[in-house]
Amino acid sequence: MKKTVLALVSTLSTLAISSTAFAQAASNENDYKMWAYLGAGLAIGVAALGGALGQGRAVGAALEGIARNPNASGKIFVPMILGLVLIESLVIYALLIAFNLAGK
């Protein structure tokens, strides 16, 4: 009980004291640009990560299917390429959004 109260009091006092240290009188144009650039960078990073993971899983599953049944390689190859194109289009869409954010 004492540890919980001590942890609660120390957390609340830290939050109460630090809020005045980070207070600003007014925001300026650079704050908006900073957050826009940060959002653009995060959008590209998350999109590239997700696209790479998705493409890796898609190709891995397709190659496993071809390895199990080599006669079905023609039926597996075309949907795999279509899936890779759709995944890459989402990454390019995130790139366009990032350019839009950075351009404002």
Secondary structure as UniProt FT lines:
FT   HELIX           2..21
FT   HELIX           29..68
FT   HELIX           70..72
FT   HELIX           73..103
//
